[in-house]
């Protein structure tokens, strides 16, 4: 495991923590549709980014050429910060 893998897994841990926080917020504090949409958007973007980064790294380890747009969504292979 190299530094990139450690950073990737740290990004996954951050997303995991954020999922719980944002989900609880969405379940309890829905003050407006705008706030609710922003929470859903944050969850979706973070999940797509970390998923793309994980798939990209797995492709590297397998020696495969990654697709130009991971998961077909145009997501960056960098983990969320």
LOLO-275167 format. One record per atom (N, C-alpha, C): chain; y, x, z. Coordinates in Angstrom, 3 decimals, m for minus. Each point is the difference from the previous one (the first is absolute). Example, Ala and Ser with C-alpha at 12.3 -4.5 7.8 and 13.67 -1.06 7.14 Angstrom:
BEGIN
<node><kette>A</kette><yy>m5.690</yy><xx>13.190</xx><zz>7.800</zz></node>
<node><kette>A</kette><yy>1.190</yy><xx>m0.890</xx><zz>0.000</zz></node>
<node><kette>A</kette><yy>1.200</yy><xx>0.900</xx><zz>0.000</zz></node>
<node><kette>A</kette><yy>1.050</yy><xx>m0.350</xx><zz>m0.720</zz></node>
<node><kette>A</kette><yy>1.190</yy><xx>0.820</xx><zz>0.060</zz></node>
<node><kette>A</kette><yy>1.090</yy><xx>m0.770</xx><zz>0.730</zz></node>
END
This chain:
BEGIN
<node><kette>A</kette><yy>m1.166</yy><xx>0.858</xx><zz>0.000</zz></node>
<node><kette>A</kette><yy>1.166</yy><xx>m0.858</xx><zz>0.000</zz></node>
<node><kette>A</kette><yy>1.233</yy><xx>0.907</xx><zz>0.000</zz></node>
<node><kette>A</kette><yy>0.915</yy><xx>m0.265</xx><zz>m0.921</zz></node>
<node><kette>A</kette><yy>1.211</yy><xx>0.803</xx><zz>m0.069</zz></node>
<node><kette>A</kette><yy>1.211</yy><xx>m0.791</xx><zz>0.507</zz></node>
<node><kette>A</kette><yy>1.158</yy><xx>0.611</xx><zz>m0.101</zz></node>
<node><kette>A</kette><yy>1.235</yy><xx>m0.617</xx><zz>0.515</zz></node>
<node><kette>A</kette><yy>0.276</yy><xx>m1.345</xx><zz>m0.675</zz></node>
<node><kette>A</kette><yy>m0.259</yy><xx>m0.092</xx><zz>m1.301</zz></node>
<node><kette>A</kette><yy>0.215</yy><xx>m1.275</xx><zz>m0.703</zz></node>
<node><kette>A</kette><yy>m0.863</yy><xx>m1.102</xx><zz>0.589</zz></node>
<node><kette>A</kette><yy>m1.238</yy><xx>0.336</xx><zz>0.330</zz></node>
<node><kette>A</kette><yy>m0.894</yy><xx>m1.000</xx><zz>0.592</zz></node>
<node><kette>A</kette><yy>0.500</yy><xx>m0.430</xx><zz>1.375</zz></node>
<node><kette>A</kette><yy>0.465</yy><xx>0.963</xx><zz>0.781</zz></node>
<node><kette>A</kette><yy>0.546</yy><xx>m0.341</xx><zz>1.314</zz></node>
<node><kette>A</kette><yy>1.222</yy><xx>m0.909</xx><zz>m0.142</zz></node>
<node><kette>A</kette><yy>0.875</yy><xx>0.314</xx><zz>m0.955</zz></node>
<node><kette>A</kette><yy>1.175</yy><xx>m0.846</xx><zz>m0.245</zz></node>
<node><kette>A</kette><yy>m0.412</yy><xx>m1.395</xx><zz>m0.472</zz></node>
<node><kette>A</kette><yy>m0.999</yy><xx>m0.049</xx><zz>m0.857</zz></node>
<node><kette>A</kette><yy>m0.497</yy><xx>m1.275</xx><zz>m0.509</zz></node>
<node><kette>A</kette><yy>m0.547</yy><xx>m0.862</xx><zz>1.138</zz></node>
<node><kette>A</kette><yy>m0.796</yy><xx>0.602</xx><zz>0.850</zz></node>
<node><kette>A</kette><yy>m0.568</yy><xx>m0.750</xx><zz>1.121</zz></node>
<node><kette>A</kette><yy>1.068</yy><xx>m0.387</xx><zz>1.028</zz></node>
<node><kette>A</kette><yy>1.008</yy><xx>0.849</xx><zz>0.176</zz></node>
<node><kette>A</kette><yy>1.116</yy><xx>m0.364</xx><zz>0.875</zz></node>
<node><kette>A</kette><yy>0.753</yy><xx>m1.193</xx><zz>m0.592</zz></node>
<node><kette>A</kette><yy>0.164</yy><xx>m0.022</xx><zz>m1.312</zz></node>
<node><kette>A</kette><yy>0.629</yy><xx>m1.143</xx><zz>m0.670</zz></node>
<node><kette>A</kette><yy>m0.813</yy><xx>m1.265</xx><zz>0.187</zz></node>
<node><kette>A</kette><yy>m1.304</yy><xx>0.125</xx><zz>m0.083</zz></node>
<node><kette>A</kette><yy>m0.879</yy><xx>m1.148</xx><zz>0.222</zz></node>
<node><kette>A</kette><yy>0.141</yy><xx>m0.515</xx><zz>1.437</zz></node>
<node><kette>A</kette><yy>0.086</yy><xx>0.912</xx><zz>0.955</zz></node>
<node><kette>A</kette><yy>0.178</yy><xx>m0.408</xx><zz>1.399</zz></node>
<node><kette>A</kette><yy>1.322</yy><xx>m0.743</xx><zz>0.183</zz></node>
<node><kette>A</kette><yy>1.071</yy><xx>0.478</xx><zz>m0.655</zz></node>
<node><kette>A</kette><yy>1.302</yy><xx>m0.685</xx><zz>0.084</zz></node>
<node><kette>A</kette><yy>m0.083</yy><xx>m1.401</xx><zz>m0.592</zz></node>
<node><kette>A</kette><yy>m0.647</yy><xx>m0.115</xx><zz>m1.153</zz></node>
<node><kette>A</kette><yy>m0.145</yy><xx>m1.317</xx><zz>m0.632</zz></node>
<node><kette>A</kette><yy>m0.802</yy><xx>m0.921</xx><zz>0.911</zz></node>
<node><kette>A</kette><yy>m1.060</yy><xx>0.518</xx><zz>0.577</zz></node>
<node><kette>A</kette><yy>m0.827</yy><xx>m0.802</xx><zz>0.890</zz></node>
<node><kette>A</kette><yy>0.829</yy><xx>m0.535</xx><zz>1.177</zz></node>
<node><kette>A</kette><yy>0.812</yy><xx>0.842</xx><zz>0.592</zz></node>
<node><kette>A</kette><yy>0.868</yy><xx>m0.416</xx><zz>1.097</zz></node>
<node><kette>A</kette><yy>1.009</yy><xx>m1.040</xx><zz>m0.474</zz></node>
<node><kette>A</kette><yy>0.609</yy><xx>0.257</xx><zz>m1.150</zz></node>
<node><kette>A</kette><yy>1.002</yy><xx>m0.930</xx><zz>m0.541</zz></node>
<node><kette>A</kette><yy>m0.603</yy><xx>m1.358</xx><zz>m0.332</zz></node>
<node><kette>A</kette><yy>m1.239</yy><xx>m0.017</xx><zz>m0.481</zz></node>
<node><kette>A</kette><yy>m0.651</yy><xx>m1.270</xx><zz>m0.346</zz></node>
<node><kette>A</kette><yy>m0.031</yy><xx>m0.905</xx><zz>1.228</zz></node>
<node><kette>A</kette><yy>m0.412</yy><xx>0.545</xx><zz>1.119</zz></node>
<node><kette>A</kette><yy>m0.054</yy><xx>m0.801</xx><zz>1.221</zz></node>
<node><kette>A</kette><yy>1.363</yy><xx>m0.500</xx><zz>0.421</zz></node>
<node><kette>A</kette><yy>0.995</yy><xx>0.877</xx><zz>m0.009</zz></node>
<node><kette>A</kette><yy>1.354</yy><xx>m0.378</xx><zz>0.420</zz></node>
<node><kette>A</kette><yy>0.597</yy><xx>m1.063</xx><zz>m0.918</zz></node>
<node><kette>A</kette><yy>m0.069</yy><xx>0.239</xx><zz>m1.291</zz></node>
<node><kette>A</kette><yy>0.600</yy><xx>m0.938</xx><zz>m0.956</zz></node>
<node><kette>A</kette><yy>m0.748</yy><xx>m1.329</xx><zz>0.014</zz></node>
<node><kette>A</kette><yy>m1.317</yy><xx>0.054</xx><zz>0.100</zz></node>
<node><kette>A</kette><yy>m0.784</yy><xx>m1.237</xx><zz>0.035</zz></node>
<node><kette>A</kette><yy>0.362</yy><xx>m0.846</xx><zz>1.221</zz></node>
<node><kette>A</kette><yy>0.098</yy><xx>0.623</xx><zz>1.161</zz></node>
<node><kette>A</kette><yy>0.401</yy><xx>m0.749</xx><zz>1.196</zz></node>
<node><kette>A</kette><yy>1.402</yy><xx>m0.573</xx><zz>m0.156</zz></node>
<node><kette>A</kette><yy>0.890</yy><xx>0.777</xx><zz>m0.583</zz></node>
<node><kette>A</kette><yy>1.355</yy><xx>m0.484</xx><zz>m0.248</zz></node>
<node><kette>A</kette><yy>m0.033</yy><xx>m1.221</xx><zz>m0.915</zz></node>
<node><kette>A</kette><yy>m0.787</yy><xx>0.072</xx><zz>m1.051</zz></node>
<node><kette>A</kette><yy>m0.083</yy><xx>m1.116</xx><zz>m0.942</zz></node>
<node><kette>A</kette><yy>m0.621</yy><xx>m1.239</xx><zz>0.652</zz></node>
<node><kette>A</kette><yy>m0.938</yy><xx>0.213</xx><zz>0.899</zz></node>
<node><kette>A</kette><yy>m0.646</yy><xx>m1.126</xx><zz>0.667</zz></node>
<node><kette>A</kette><yy>0.895</yy><xx>m0.674</xx><zz>1.034</zz></node>
<node><kette>A</kette><yy>0.931</yy><xx>0.750</xx><zz>0.567</zz></node>
<node><kette>A</kette><yy>0.754</yy><xx>m0.543</xx><zz>1.128</zz></node>
<node><kette>A</kette><yy>1.494</yy><xx>m0.169</xx><zz>m0.237</zz></node>
<node><kette>A</kette><yy>0.605</yy><xx>0.813</xx><zz>m0.817</zz></node>
<node><kette>A</kette><yy>1.459</yy><xx>0.036</xx><zz>m0.093</zz></node>
<node><kette>A</kette><yy>0.559</yy><xx>m0.395</xx><zz>m1.359</zz></node>
<node><kette>A</kette><yy>m0.576</yy><xx>m0.883</xx><zz>m0.682</zz></node>
<node><kette>A</kette><yy>0.407</yy><xx>m0.321</xx><zz>m1.362</zz></node>
<node><kette>A</kette><yy>1.359</yy><xx>m0.716</xx><zz>m0.022</zz></node>
<node><kette>A</kette><yy>1.099</yy><xx>0.735</xx><zz>0.182</zz></node>
<node><kette>A</kette><yy>1.296</yy><xx>m0.658</xx><zz>0.076</zz></node>
<node><kette>A</kette><yy>0.490</yy><xx>m0.553</xx><zz>m1.338</zz></node>
<node><kette>A</kette><yy>m0.483</yy><xx>0.540</xx><zz>m1.079</zz></node>
<node><kette>A</kette><yy>0.447</yy><xx>m0.468</xx><zz>m1.311</zz></node>
<node><kette>A</kette><yy>m1.021</yy><xx>0.388</xx><zz>m1.060</zz></node>
<node><kette>A</kette><yy>0.085</yy><xx>m0.693</xx><zz>m1.117</zz></node>
<node><kette>A</kette><yy>m0.883</yy><xx>0.359</xx><zz>m1.112</zz></node>
<node><kette>A</kette><yy>0.285</yy><xx>1.418</xx><zz>m0.483</zz></node>
<node><kette>A</kette><yy>1.258</yy><xx>0.416</xx><zz>0.062</zz></node>
<node><kette>A</kette><yy>0.374</yy><xx>1.338</xx><zz>m0.449</zz></node>
<node><kette>A</kette><yy>m0.675</yy><xx>1.065</xx><zz>0.878</zz></node>
<node><kette>A</kette><yy>0.019</yy><xx>m0.210</xx><zz>1.300</zz></node>
<node><kette>A</kette><yy>m0.648</yy><xx>0.935</xx><zz>0.930</zz></node>
<node><kette>A</kette><yy>m1.509</yy><xx>0.012</xx><zz>m0.237</zz></node>
<node><kette>A</kette><yy>m0.563</yy><xx>m1.166</xx><zz>m0.169</zz></node>
<node><kette>A</kette><yy>m1.437</yy><xx>m0.115</xx><zz>m0.236</zz></node>
<node><kette>A</kette><yy>m0.391</yy><xx>0.717</xx><zz>m1.293</zz></node>
<node><kette>A</kette><yy>0.771</yy><xx>m0.224</xx><zz>m1.056</zz></node>
<node><kette>A</kette><yy>m0.279</yy><xx>0.652</xx><zz>m1.288</zz></node>
<node><kette>A</kette><yy>0.118</yy><xx>1.519</xx><zz>0.120</zz></node>
<node><kette>A</kette><yy>0.995</yy><xx>0.472</xx><zz>0.745</zz></node>
<node><kette>A</kette><yy>0.171</yy><xx>1.446</xx><zz>0.180</zz></node>
<node><kette>A</kette><yy>m1.199</yy><xx>0.605</xx><zz>0.719</zz></node>
<node><kette>A</kette><yy>m0.523</yy><xx>m0.698</xx><zz>1.015</zz></node>
<node><kette>A</kette><yy>m1.178</yy><xx>0.487</xx><zz>0.701</zz></node>
<node><kette>A</kette><yy>m1.222</yy><xx>0.043</xx><zz>m0.892</zz></node>
<node><kette>A</kette><yy>m0.197</yy><xx>m1.054</xx><zz>m0.771</zz></node>
<node><kette>A</kette><yy>m1.132</yy><xx>m0.019</xx><zz>m0.936</zz></node>
<node><kette>A</kette><yy>0.124</yy><xx>1.120</xx><zz>m1.024</zz></node>
<node><kette>A</kette><yy>1.213</yy><xx>0.195</xx><zz>m0.490</zz></node>
<node><kette>A</kette><yy>0.249</yy><xx>1.047</xx><zz>m1.004</zz></node>
<node><kette>A</kette><yy>m0.301</yy><xx>1.379</xx><zz>0.581</zz></node>
<node><kette>A</kette><yy>0.447</yy><xx>0.242</xx><zz>1.238</zz></node>
<node><kette>A</kette><yy>m0.256</yy><xx>1.290</xx><zz>0.638</zz></node>
<node><kette>A</kette><yy>m1.500</yy><xx>0.245</xx><zz>0.139</zz></node>
<node><kette>A</kette><yy>m0.716</yy><xx>m0.995</xx><zz>0.506</zz></node>
<node><kette>A</kette><yy>m1.454</yy><xx>0.147</xx><zz>0.126</zz></node>
<node><kette>A</kette><yy>m0.646</yy><xx>0.288</xx><zz>m1.348</zz></node>
<node><kette>A</kette><yy>0.359</yy><xx>m0.778</xx><zz>m0.999</zz></node>
<node><kette>A</kette><yy>m0.591</yy><xx>0.172</xx><zz>m1.326</zz></node>
<node><kette>A</kette><yy>0.266</yy><xx>1.370</xx><zz>m0.584</zz></node>
<node><kette>A</kette><yy>1.250</yy><xx>0.443</xx><zz>0.081</zz></node>
<node><kette>A</kette><yy>0.347</yy><xx>1.314</xx><zz>m0.558</zz></node>
<node><kette>A</kette><yy>m0.710</yy><xx>1.129</xx><zz>0.734</zz></node>
<node><kette>A</kette><yy>m0.008</yy><xx>m0.080</xx><zz>1.331</zz></node>
<node><kette>A</kette><yy>m0.660</yy><xx>1.059</xx><zz>0.766</zz></node>
<node><kette>A</kette><yy>m1.498</yy><xx>0.059</xx><zz>m0.298</zz></node>
<node><kette>A</kette><yy>m0.632</yy><xx>m1.163</xx><zz>m0.098</zz></node>
<node><kette>A</kette><yy>m1.440</yy><xx>m0.030</xx><zz>m0.283</zz></node>
<node><kette>A</kette><yy>m0.303</yy><xx>0.525</xx><zz>m1.404</zz></node>
<node><kette>A</kette><yy>0.820</yy><xx>m0.372</xx><zz>m0.971</zz></node>
<node><kette>A</kette><yy>m0.209</yy><xx>0.494</xx><zz>m1.368</zz></node>
<node><kette>A</kette><yy>0.201</yy><xx>1.509</xx><zz>m0.052</zz></node>
<node><kette>A</kette><yy>1.067</yy><xx>0.500</xx><zz>0.649</zz></node>
<node><kette>A</kette><yy>0.273</yy><xx>1.436</xx><zz>m0.041</zz></node>
<node><kette>A</kette><yy>m1.098</yy><xx>0.811</xx><zz>0.662</zz></node>
<node><kette>A</kette><yy>m0.448</yy><xx>m0.433</xx><zz>1.181</zz></node>
<node><kette>A</kette><yy>m1.040</yy><xx>0.781</xx><zz>0.674</zz></node>
<node><kette>A</kette><yy>m1.326</yy><xx>m0.127</xx><zz>m0.747</zz></node>
<node><kette>A</kette><yy>m0.276</yy><xx>m1.165</xx><zz>m0.551</zz></node>
<node><kette>A</kette><yy>m1.225</yy><xx>m0.169</xx><zz>m0.784</zz></node>
<node><kette>A</kette><yy>m0.001</yy><xx>0.887</xx><zz>m1.234</zz></node>
<node><kette>A</kette><yy>1.126</yy><xx>0.062</xx><zz>m0.676</zz></node>
<node><kette>A</kette><yy>0.111</yy><xx>0.855</xx><zz>m1.188</zz></node>
<node><kette>A</kette><yy>m0.140</yy><xx>1.467</xx><zz>0.386</zz></node>
<node><kette>A</kette><yy>0.621</yy><xx>0.390</xx><zz>1.120</zz></node>
<node><kette>A</kette><yy>m0.084</yy><xx>1.390</xx><zz>0.440</zz></node>
<node><kette>A</kette><yy>m1.441</yy><xx>0.380</xx><zz>0.363</zz></node>
<node><kette>A</kette><yy>m0.702</yy><xx>m0.898</xx><zz>0.677</zz></node>
<node><kette>A</kette><yy>m1.401</yy><xx>0.264</xx><zz>0.350</zz></node>
<node><kette>A</kette><yy>m0.867</yy><xx>0.117</xx><zz>m1.253</zz></node>
<node><kette>A</kette><yy>0.175</yy><xx>m0.914</xx><zz>m0.949</zz></node>
<node><kette>A</kette><yy>m0.783</yy><xx>0.038</xx><zz>m1.235</zz></node>
<node><kette>A</kette><yy>0.326</yy><xx>1.258</xx><zz>m0.809</zz></node>
<node><kette>A</kette><yy>1.267</yy><xx>0.376</xx><zz>m0.039</zz></node>
<node><kette>A</kette><yy>0.425</yy><xx>1.198</xx><zz>m0.723</zz></node>
<node><kette>A</kette><yy>m0.675</yy><xx>1.245</xx><zz>0.591</zz></node>
<node><kette>A</kette><yy>0.010</yy><xx>0.098</xx><zz>1.326</zz></node>
<node><kette>A</kette><yy>m0.602</yy><xx>1.158</xx><zz>0.653</zz></node>
<node><kette>A</kette><yy>m1.512</yy><xx>0.030</xx><zz>m0.227</zz></node>
<node><kette>A</kette><yy>m0.649</yy><xx>m1.150</xx><zz>0.072</zz></node>
<node><kette>A</kette><yy>m1.439</yy><xx>m0.057</xx><zz>m0.262</zz></node>
<node><kette>A</kette><yy>m0.305</yy><xx>0.473</xx><zz>m1.422</zz></node>
<node><kette>A</kette><yy>0.838</yy><xx>m0.410</xx><zz>m0.960</zz></node>
<node><kette>A</kette><yy>m0.188</yy><xx>0.458</xx><zz>m1.380</zz></node>
<node><kette>A</kette><yy>0.151</yy><xx>1.516</xx><zz>m0.105</zz></node>
<node><kette>A</kette><yy>0.983</yy><xx>0.548</xx><zz>0.728</zz></node>
<node><kette>A</kette><yy>0.171</yy><xx>1.461</xx><zz>m0.003</zz></node>
<node><kette>A</kette><yy>m1.252</yy><xx>0.692</xx><zz>0.540</zz></node>
<node><kette>A</kette><yy>m0.516</yy><xx>m0.504</xx><zz>1.103</zz></node>
<node><kette>A</kette><yy>m1.174</yy><xx>0.608</xx><zz>0.601</zz></node>
<node><kette>A</kette><yy>m1.224</yy><xx>m0.105</xx><zz>m0.902</zz></node>
<node><kette>A</kette><yy>m0.079</yy><xx>m1.069</xx><zz>m0.773</zz></node>
<node><kette>A</kette><yy>m1.102</yy><xx>m0.185</xx><zz>m0.940</zz></node>
<node><kette>A</kette><yy>0.208</yy><xx>0.758</xx><zz>m1.303</zz></node>
<node><kette>A</kette><yy>1.166</yy><xx>0.589</xx><zz>m0.166</zz></node>
<node><kette>A</kette><yy>0.307</yy><xx>0.718</xx><zz>m1.229</zz></node>
<node><kette>A</kette><yy>0.314</yy><xx>m0.912</xx><zz>m1.164</zz></node>
<node><kette>A</kette><yy>0.357</yy><xx>m1.232</xx><zz>0.292</zz></node>
<node><kette>A</kette><yy>0.315</yy><xx>m0.964</xx><zz>m1.048</zz></node>
<node><kette>A</kette><yy>1.505</yy><xx>0.000</xx><zz>m0.270</zz></node>
<node><kette>A</kette><yy>0.340</yy><xx>m0.301</xx><zz>m1.210</zz></node>
<node><kette>A</kette><yy>1.398</yy><xx>m0.141</xx><zz>m0.379</zz></node>
<node><kette>A</kette><yy>0.494</yy><xx>m1.356</xx><zz>0.489</zz></node>
<node><kette>A</kette><yy>1.034</yy><xx>m0.022</xx><zz>0.862</zz></node>
<node><kette>A</kette><yy>0.494</yy><xx>m1.292</xx><zz>0.487</zz></node>
<node><kette>A</kette><yy>0.705</yy><xx>m0.774</xx><zz>m1.098</zz></node>
<node><kette>A</kette><yy>m0.045</yy><xx>m1.332</xx><zz>0.057</zz></node>
<node><kette>A</kette><yy>0.739</yy><xx>m0.796</xx><zz>m0.979</zz></node>
<node><kette>A</kette><yy>1.489</yy><xx>0.246</xx><zz>0.135</zz></node>
<node><kette>A</kette><yy>0.740</yy><xx>m0.199</xx><zz>m1.085</zz></node>
<node><kette>A</kette><yy>1.444</yy><xx>0.245</xx><zz>0.043</zz></node>
<node><kette>A</kette><yy>0.703</yy><xx>m0.962</xx><zz>0.948</zz></node>
<node><kette>A</kette><yy>m0.538</yy><xx>m1.198</xx><zz>0.172</zz></node>
<node><kette>A</kette><yy>0.544</yy><xx>m0.970</xx><zz>0.940</zz></node>
<node><kette>A</kette><yy>m1.132</yy><xx>m0.409</xx><zz>0.941</zz></node>
<node><kette>A</kette><yy>m0.048</yy><xx>0.620</xx><zz>1.201</zz></node>
<node><kette>A</kette><yy>m1.094</yy><xx>m0.321</xx><zz>0.920</zz></node>
<node><kette>A</kette><yy>m0.133</yy><xx>m1.496</xx><zz>0.255</zz></node>
<node><kette>A</kette><yy>m1.216</yy><xx>m0.478</xx><zz>m0.057</zz></node>
<node><kette>A</kette><yy>m0.334</yy><xx>m1.402</xx><zz>0.213</zz></node>
<node><kette>A</kette><yy>0.668</yy><xx>m0.923</xx><zz>m1.013</zz></node>
<node><kette>A</kette><yy>0.571</yy><xx>0.583</xx><zz>m1.041</zz></node>
<node><kette>A</kette><yy>0.651</yy><xx>m0.816</xx><zz>m1.019</zz></node>
<node><kette>A</kette><yy>1.289</yy><xx>m0.647</xx><zz>0.471</zz></node>
<node><kette>A</kette><yy>0.561</yy><xx>0.465</xx><zz>1.125</zz></node>
<node><kette>A</kette><yy>1.176</yy><xx>m0.654</xx><zz>0.552</zz></node>
<node><kette>A</kette><yy>1.245</yy><xx>0.879</xx><zz>m0.055</zz></node>
<node><kette>A</kette><yy>m0.118</yy><xx>1.185</xx><zz>m0.514</zz></node>
<node><kette>A</kette><yy>1.155</yy><xx>0.874</xx><zz>m0.079</zz></node>
<node><kette>A</kette><yy>0.398</yy><xx>0.571</xx><zz>1.344</zz></node>
<node><kette>A</kette><yy>m0.894</yy><xx>m0.021</xx><zz>0.970</zz></node>
<node><kette>A</kette><yy>0.308</yy><xx>0.492</xx><zz>1.334</zz></node>
<node><kette>A</kette><yy>m0.030</yy><xx>1.513</xx><zz>0.022</zz></node>
<node><kette>A</kette><yy>0.827</yy><xx>0.581</xx><zz>0.823</zz></node>
<node><kette>A</kette><yy>0.017</yy><xx>1.438</xx><zz>0.182</zz></node>
<node><kette>A</kette><yy>m1.227</yy><xx>0.437</xx><zz>0.786</zz></node>
<node><kette>A</kette><yy>m0.587</yy><xx>1.167</xx><zz>m0.347</zz></node>
<node><kette>A</kette><yy>m1.155</yy><xx>0.450</xx><zz>0.775</zz></node>
<node><kette>A</kette><yy>0.386</yy><xx>0.603</xx><zz>1.344</zz></node>
<node><kette>A</kette><yy>1.287</yy><xx>0.041</xx><zz>0.344</zz></node>
<node><kette>A</kette><yy>0.432</yy><xx>0.541</xx><zz>1.292</zz></node>
<node><kette>A</kette><yy>m0.207</yy><xx>m1.038</xx><zz>1.093</zz></node>
<node><kette>A</kette><yy>m0.472</yy><xx>0.442</xx><zz>1.171</zz></node>
<node><kette>A</kette><yy>m0.181</yy><xx>m0.957</xx><zz>1.088</zz></node>
<node><kette>A</kette><yy>1.335</yy><xx>m0.534</xx><zz>0.488</zz></node>
<node><kette>A</kette><yy>0.022</yy><xx>m1.204</xx><zz>0.552</zz></node>
<node><kette>A</kette><yy>1.239</yy><xx>m0.541</xx><zz>0.518</zz></node>
<node><kette>A</kette><yy>0.497</yy><xx>0.809</xx><zz>1.194</zz></node>
<node><kette>A</kette><yy>1.296</yy><xx>0.035</xx><zz>0.146</zz></node>
<node><kette>A</kette><yy>0.597</yy><xx>0.728</xx><zz>1.122</zz></node>
<node><kette>A</kette><yy>0.574</yy><xx>m0.959</xx><zz>1.014</zz></node>
END
